[in-house]
Amino acid sequence: MEANRFIPLSVPNFAGNERKYADEAVDAGWVSTGGAFITRMEGQLAAFLHAENVACCQSGTAALHLALVDAGVGADDIVLVPPLTFIAAVNPVRYQHAQPVFIDCDASFCMDPEKLRRFCAEECELQGERLVDKATGKTVKAVVVVHVFGNLADMESILDIAEAYHLTVIEDATEALGSHYTAGRFAGRYAGTLGDYGAYSFNGNKIITTGGGGAVTARDPQRVDHMRYLSTQAKDDPHYYIHHEVGYNYRMTNLQAAVGVAQMEELPAFLLRKKENYERYAALFVDSEDAKLLPYRAGTEPNRWFYALAIDRTRVQATMREIITTLEQRGVGTRAIWGLINEQRPYAGERTYHLTQAPAYAASILNIPCSTSLAAEEVERAAATIRMVLRDFSVSRLQ
Ligand SMILES: *Cc1c(COP(=O)(O)O)cnc(C)c1O
């Protein structure tokens, strides 16, 4: 074992039947948007999620876009979105020419239900079944709820609010495949299957990967059929090229799905490894004064996709860049949480609603190595290196 091999933040894990199934797809000549692996992966996902109908597509972004199209979100609508997540959660709102309004997160990184409720109650008024934004007269049509790092949002509260104000709920479960509730009203229910729509991603850094890929589900199985139809250029007839809608080239390929079927077989083992390593890290940081590993929501079994280390900013005043660069030089790959989406150029000047928690997290959260192939020894080495670097930057050194 190479003792000082670089420990990356997150890399794919292909230890199962990926090559075998990909070979089968190539040998069969079914490499594109038709083939048995696609339906097989859809069946695996539906069974795993206890969902009636799941459609595989090209990416998580495509899944979110299909959901917005199917929900009828358009130019006269507002969609409530999070500021602190990957920008792909918000871009599809723009593809539909709708207006995003950024609602703060709570301590879970996910949308703050209290602020969501206050926005609906104070900034809007219900006209029949339409929630109208008083400032613009636009319809507040939908909310995109991201289960950040695999941590479940407070769906009990969010779904109650959505029902009261007639909002369509689109769950961005791209980071949360496998996260589910163990207590409360939704015990046994999985991220992405609680709202009106749920989107998943199989990008290279997600818990399972097909290189690039995604899937979409919906409470109403007929809507999934419609999104599957939209994803194949809305082709009504396979032989005569009849189309009744504008479709997209968003269907997953059989070659991607071959890898996906193998990855789905590995998912239970990946979930276990994520949990074991999370618990190892938690024990290794429990007595650190400079940083602590944040817990996931109580009453849930999260997939623990990413681990969030909260740096104590009263003690460690180095910039994120300094910390990450130093760790990189010492062989540990880490990452800052995302920059706020409302501060990115395409969204600068867009409306925000009482953002306080999101900016605080943006300045203090470090993601640490979490690959499903990460060995116990690597967790120990990563944790020791991170602790040493933070201590070197900490005020305790200056005293
Ligand atoms: C990864 C991710 C996406 C996009 O998924 P792709 O498959 O890369 O298109 C969307 N939202 C969030 C929160 C993500 O982390």
The ligand as an SDF file (V2000), in Angstrom:
LIG
                    3D

 15 15  0  0  0  0  0  0  0  0999 V2000
  -25.2340   17.0850   -9.5160 C   0  0  0  0  0  0  0  0  0  0  0  0
  -26.3520   18.0070   -9.2590 C   0  0  0  0  0  0  0  0  0  0  0  0
  -27.2630   18.3700  -10.2730 C   0  0  0  0  0  0  0  0  0  0  0  0
  -27.0860   18.0420  -11.7070 C   0  0  0  0  0  0  0  0  0  0  0  0
  -26.8780   16.7630  -12.0600 O   0  0  0  0  0  0  0  0  0  0  0  0
  -26.1280   16.4580  -13.4440 P   0  0  0  0  0  0  0  0  0  0  0  0
  -26.3600   15.0060  -13.6340 O   0  0  0  0  0  0  0  0  0  0  0  0
  -24.6960   16.8190  -13.2560 O   0  0  0  0  0  0  0  0  0  0  0  0
  -26.7780   17.2750  -14.5120 O   0  0  0  0  0  0  0  0  0  0  0  0
  -28.3410   19.1650   -9.9270 C   0  0  0  0  0  0  0  0  0  0  0  0
  -28.5160   19.6120   -8.6770 N   0  0  0  0  0  0  0  0  0  0  0  0
  -27.6510   19.3180   -7.6970 C   0  0  0  0  0  0  0  0  0  0  0  0
  -27.9240   19.8250   -6.3280 C   0  0  0  0  0  0  0  0  0  0  0  0
  -26.5290   18.5250   -7.9540 C   0  0  0  0  0  0  0  0  0  0  0  0
  -25.6580   18.2760   -6.9700 O   0  0  0  0  0  0  0  0  0  0  0  0
  1  2  1  0
  2  3  1  0
  2 14  2  0
  3  4  1  0
  3 10  2  0
  4  5  1  0
  5  6  1  0
  6  7  2  0
  6  8  1  0
  6  9  1  0
 10 11  1  0
 11 12  2  0
 12 13  1  0
 12 14  1  0
 14 15  1  0
M  END
$$$$
